[in-house]
């Protein structure tokens, strides 16, 4: 989700961006510190050094703020790393990047996975990660693959991967081991790749 600020008043826009960024950073920090998503908005506003009224003006409610904080964190730290990995041989590196990101922010993501925003966060992160998996599926099927098949397999892979990651984040042993998770995930990717080739005529 991307917010586009009005360009007519750049000074105001900078203030708006700063206050939004401060609120998002404070949300991640406080949820991580407390280990729960049930952090009072007044405490978030105080740490961000803005008024509580400004929280409502920017986000409307706590659920939206929590969701935006998760998307901002993934968008700032994870997505650039994934986009920097190119080529058909980068699957393991991409999986490891995902695992390391979620392990590094395990407390924050686990709190959200156990909150009222869990479904919305999973849906939003799935949409964010879908393009990477779409590329992988297209490589497996071939460039002349049917667009509907590419989308179906991509959604299936991304949704299953998201469920696998969230279960690991919530229920995995402490500390999380990104390398071990990556090996497990790569076995699933290999099986999925074989399944795609077996299911689509001419792709064996």
C-alpha positions, 0 to 999 in steps of 0.5 A, a space after each residue: 500500500 502506497 500513500 501519495 502526499 499532495 505535492 503543492 506544499 512540500 514543507 508540510 509534506 516533509 512534516 507529514 512524512 516525518 510524523 508518519 515515519 516516527 509513528 511507524 518506527 515507534 509502533 515497531 519498537 513498542 510492539 517488539 518491546 512489549 511483545 504484544 500488539 495491544 500497545 496503547 495509541 497514547 504510548 505510541 504517540 508519546 514515543 513518536 513525539 506527536 499528538 494522539 489526534 495525529 495518529 487518528 488523522 494519519 491512520 484512523 485506528 490501531 489496526 491500520 497503524 499496525 498493518 502499515 508498520 508491518 508493510 513499512 518494515 518489510 518494504 524498507 528492509 526485505 523487498 530491496 534485498 529480494 529485488 537485488 537478487 537476480 537470476 534463476 539461481 537466486 531462489 535459495 538466497 531469496 528464501 534465506 533473505 526472507 527467513 533472516 528478516 522474519 527471524 530478526 523481527 520475530 517478536 514484532 511479527 509474532 505479536 501481529 500474527 496473534 492479533 486482529 490484524 493477522 489476516 490483513 497482514 498475511 494478505 498484504 505481505 502475500 501481495 508484496 511477495 507475489 511478484 518474486 514467486 510469479 517470476 519463479 513460476 514463469 521460469 518453471 513453466 516457460 515464457 510461453 506459459 498460460 497467464 492464468 496458470 502462472 497466476 494460479 501457481 504463483 498464488 498457491 506458492 505464495 499463500 503456502 509459503 506465507 503460511 509456512 513462514 508465519 507458523 515458523 515465526 509463531 511456533 518455531 524454537 527460540 532462537 529461529 534458525 534461518 539456515 535450517 528454515 531455508 533448507 526445509 523451504 527449499 525441499 518444498 520448492 523442489 517438490 513444488 517445481 516437480 509438481 508444476 512440471 508434472 501437472 502442465 503438459 509439455 513441461 516435464 
